[in-house]
Amino acid sequence: MSPRRNRIMSEALKEELAEELGVANVVRSEGWGSVSSRDCGNLVKLAIERAERALMNGQ
């Protein structure tokens, strides 16, 4: 596998979700590596919920 994997979520979406979850300051000051596993899991959960809503609304 190449060092650059295809990204599923854009950086803009990740930043938006981080804002919503209240971890954006950590991301900006320390990077994604400092975000807890729980918060990363919540970020993925939120992204999945948004995608499901978008599919249900026909977007």
C-alpha positions in Angstrom: 0.0 0.0 0.0 1.3 3.4 -0.8 2.2 5.9 2.0 -0.7 8.1 0.9 -4.0 6.4 1.4 -7.2 7.7 -0.2 -8.9 10.0 2.2 -12.5 9.3 2.9 -13.2 12.4 4.9 -11.9 15.8 3.7 -9.9 17.9 6.1 -12.7 20.5 6.0 -15.2 18.0 7.2 -12.9 16.7 9.9 -12.4 20.2 11.2 -16.1 20.9 11.1 -16.8 17.8 13.1 -14.0 18.6 15.5 -15.7 22.0 16.1 -19.0 20.3 16.8 -17.4 17.9 19.2 -15.4 20.5 21.0 -12.0 19.2 20.2 -11.0 21.7 17.5 -8.7 23.6 19.8 -6.7 20.4 20.6 -6.4 19.7 16.9 -5.2 23.2 16.1 -2.7 23.4 18.9 -1.4 19.8 19.1 -2.6 18.0 16.0 -4.9 15.0 15.5 -2.5 12.7 17.4 -3.5 14.4 20.6 -7.2 13.7 20.2 -8.3 10.8 22.4 -9.5 7.6 20.9 -12.9 8.1 22.3 -13.2 11.5 20.6 -11.9 10.1 17.3 -14.6 7.4 17.6 -17.2 10.0 18.3 -16.0 11.9 15.2 -16.4 8.9 13.0 -19.8 8.2 14.5 -20.9 11.7 13.8 -19.6 11.5 10.2 -21.6 8.2 9.7 -24.8 9.8 11.1 -24.4 12.7 8.7 -23.8 10.5 5.7 -26.9 8.4 6.6 -29.0 11.5 7.0 -27.8 12.8 3.6 -28.7 9.5 2.0 -32.2 9.5 3.6 -32.7 13.1 2.4 -31.7 12.1 -1.2 -28.6 14.4 -1.3 
